[in-house]
Amino acid sequence: MELILKEDVQNLGFKDDVVSVKNGYGRNFLIPKGLAMMATPSARKVLAENLRQRAHKEKKVVDAANKIGEALKALELKIKAKTGAGDKLFGSVTAIDLAAAFEKEGHDIDKKFITILGGSIKRTGPCNAQIRLHRDVVIDFAFEVVAEKK
């Protein structure tokens, strides 16, 4: 079953992508939730026209996302966390903590666009994350988790 996505769907595609899914997933989940619509010939024509009109505006958005990405790469971020014996953390550092650290630096990045490589961080030291600023702009961000002074 071919569908046109109305919104970004994690692990499937972005808005206005034409995707092929199993019938049950499309009929029972995506279409009733308003996340997708059937990819009929008329819907494909409308989509093509919308994409053509949006291409110029999209370039400005991509340029702005690249500018934000360069500003983020220039940051040296250190996240403080409580530690136990050695370099183990009490709890973990997640995308929520990284988003809060960006907020303190003046950058508003939503936690759902941050992917920490390896899931959550449970030890101090250097770490990496991927930040999706736009469907075409994904940056790798290096940061460090340090022990909080007692």
Secondary structure, DSSP 8 states (H G I E B T S, - for coil): -EEEESS-BTTTB-TT-EEE--HHHIIIIITTTTSEEE--HHHHHHHHHHHHHHHHHHHHHHHHHHHHHHHHHT---EEEE-B-STTEEEEEE-HHHHHHHHHHHT----GGGEEETTSSEEESEEEEEEEEEETTEEEEEEEEEEE---
